[in-house]
């Protein structure tokens, strides 16, 4: 794509994909880990006061996004950084494997995308490197099967959708889970010829399109409860749009998903494009044009555009120009190997802290863009 070199020419001084990769390799192995004080507090709460406590998730979604971003960079001509990226991904998996590959949340399926891709690539090419060889490929397959088993056994609501946190027993379906689970499930079904996995992935999206969208704008709510029919959160939260688009592109890797989702994907993209700001960004809430820009929302939307263009689903200058403007915006927010202007972690429906900085969910998406 000619957009790539043009974007990089805009500001070489502040943008370096090499620096982004260095940061991602470091944060992949450090972000979100508990320090000694936190671990001690959790143990006291669990064993002294006998209270429920969360467990440390070694492959939770922010590092999962970094892992996917690094994998995408491995597919590019980044030979001078290949060893560093392979070593980081290998250590990431080894840390999880050392604990017997516990699956903590639905979120963990995101990291599983990388292990699945590594397994498939080795089976096809039999090329060994720091990240994959015959033994590791078998280990990746075992881990992937464990993630798939978790998903197939996960409770669903009456329509077959995953409640985001089934243990909370509230029936809330979050759009986040579309982007976190559907690409893995669809690819798992494709690689191992399990149509039921592909169908499960597409069902999550079809249900959200049926129950979680705003009829007036064509944008998603953050989530819904199918029993009461109530939709929750705000309309057009930037990352909600991004998660939904990510799930859809992940399920259009074959004709089966494309035929079912192409029309809805195209319609959603066309709505989203109308909210791009003059500076190229998308806002933290798409309709809040004069509100804070959000590089995580911008990155997610741009990656979906990139995928749609590459697969021939999105054709025409409108889409390529939007993508170019979005990538230019992300370049402007790059500094010292990080992507700034990213909104902080969401804490639940309608809980979107207005904190902006450099977070893995912006960095991981930037690495997925061909810049």
ABEGO torsion letter per residue (X at the ends): XAAAAAAAAABAAABBAAAAAAAAAAAAAABGBBBAAAAAAAAAAAAAAGBBBBBBBAABAAAAAAAAAAAAAAABBBAAAAAAAAAAAAAAAAAAAAAGGBBABAAAAAAAAAAAAAAAAAAAAGBBBAABBAAAAAAAAAAAAAAAAAAAABBBBAAGBBBABAAAGAGBBBAAAAAAAAAAAAAAAAAAGBAAAAAAAAAAAAAAAAAABBAAAGBBBABBBAAAGBBBEBBGBAAAAAAAAAAAAAAAABAAAAAAAAAAAAAAAAAAAAABBAAGBBBABAABAABBBBAAAAAAAAAAAAAAAAAGABBEAAAAAAAAAAAAAAAAABBGGBBBGBBBBBAEBGBBBBBBBBBAAAAAAAAABBX
